[in-house]
Amino acid sequence: MCKLVKGKETIVKMLLSIFRKSLIYLYKNDNEFKSILSNVNCGCFSISVLKSDLRINVVLGKKSVYIDSDNRRCDLEIVFKNLCFAFKVFSGFISLEEVFAYKGIILKGSISDALTITRAIKRLQALIFPDLWIGRTFKEFTGTKLEEKLTFLKFYFYFLMNARR
């Protein structure tokens, strides 16, 4: 599917960091994203790459979302089979549904929660990436309101200013 390139793990680490902070930011500032995640029945979900230390645990509280640094077992686990699939998803080239169709992820947990998390991730990707970039992959999200994109630019500025911490 894709060639393994040196440094891809570093890029995925950086993209996961952006993804991690974006989840928290969107939960606080985007009502549509918050309503999607309110339908999830699990208290914690994780996204990881098989045979790698790349992993995030997202804990869904009643009033907030936060990232757990412990490697505890979550109710729902989304595990990418290799680094190439994770790279393509987190860089916006393919969606989680396509990776699932290619049998590129292992899912441990409720399928209904996984579908809800997928919708939330698609919403996040639609706001992070430009419409020309994701137009083919996320047809239902093209034409996202300009004001939504601009509020996310504020997040990027905040993220870049606090990246050194």
N, C-alpha and C positions, 0 to 999 in steps of 0.2 A: 504493500500500500504506500509506504513512504520510506525513503532512505534514512537511516540513522545518521545524524550529523553530530559531530562533537560540539558540545556547548548547548545542545538542545535542552538538556536537563536544567541548565542555568536559566535559559529563557522561560521554561515552564515554571521554574521557581518564582521568577519575576511576575509572570502572568498569574500564578496562584496568589501572590501577594496582592496584586491589583484586584483580583477576584474576591479575595477575603475581605478587603476593605470596602469594596463595592457593595457586597452583601449587607454589611452593617449600615453603610450610608443610605442605600436604597430602602432598607427597612424603616429607617427613621424619616426619610423624605419623600417616598413615593407610595401613595395610597394604593395604587393598583398592585404593586409588588407585595405590599403588606397584606392585602386581601388574598393574594394567591397563597402566600406562606401560612396564612391563618387556617387554611384547609388541610394542612398537614397534620396527621395524627401522631407522628413520632416526635419524641422530645429532642432527638439528636440525629444528625446524619453526617456521614463522612464521605469525602472524595479523595481517592488515592490512586497511585500508580503501582501496579504489581512489580515486585522485586526492586522497589525503590523506597527511599525515605520521604518521598513527596506525599504529604497527607495534610488535609485540614479536617477538623471536626467542628461542625456548626451546631451550636446548641440553640434551640428555639424556645425562648422563654415566653411568658404571657405578654410581657410588655417590651421585650427587647430580643435582639439576636446578638450572640457573641461567639467568638472563636475560642474553643477550648484547646489549650496547649498540650493537655494530656493525651496519650494514645489509648483512651478508653474505647471500649466496644460501643458502637452506636446501634440504634434501632434499624437504620437504613445505611447500607454501605454501597457506594458506587465505586467500583475498582476498574480502572483502565487496564487492559491486558498488556499494553506496551506504551512507551513514551510517545510514539508517533501519534497515536489516537488522542492522547491528552494534549499534545501540542496543537493538533488541528482543531480541537474543540475550543481550547482556551485562546486561540488566536482568531477564532471566528470563521474558519474555513469550512467546517462541517458542524452539523448540529448533533446533539446527543442521540436523537432518533436515528440518524444515519449511522452513528457508531454502534448503536444497538442492533441495527439491521446488518451491519458487517460483522456482528458478534465480537465487537471490540471491547465490550465491558462485561464485567461480572456484577450481577445485582444480588445483594443479600438483604432481604427485607420485603416489605409490602410493595407490590407493583403500583397500587394506587397512589401511595406516597411518592414513589419514584416518578410517576407521571406529573404529579403536582410540582415536584422539585424541578423537573425538566421544563415546565412552563415558566417557573421563576427564573431559571437560568437563561432561557430564551429571551425573557424580558430584560434581564441584565445585559445580555449580549447586544440586544437591539439598541440599548442606550449607550453602551461603551463604543461600539464600532460604527463607522459612518455607513449611511444607507448604500452607497455604491459598493462597499466592501461586502456587506451581508445580503445584498438584494437577492441573490440567487438562493442562498441558504434559508433565509428567514423571510419568505415572501409576505407573510401576514403582518410582519412588523415594519416593512418598508413604509416610509412616509410618517415616521414617528415625529411628533410635534417638535418644532424647532425649539420651543421654550424648554421642553424636556431635555433636549440635547445640550442646551446652554447651561442648564442647572448641573448637568453632569460634567461640563467643562470646569465648573467651579470645584467639583470634587477632584478632578485631575490636578488642578493647581494646588489644592490642599495636599493631595497625596505627594506630589513632587516636592513641596516645601518641607514635608515631614518624613521624607523617605530616608533621610540620614539618621533618624532617631531609632 
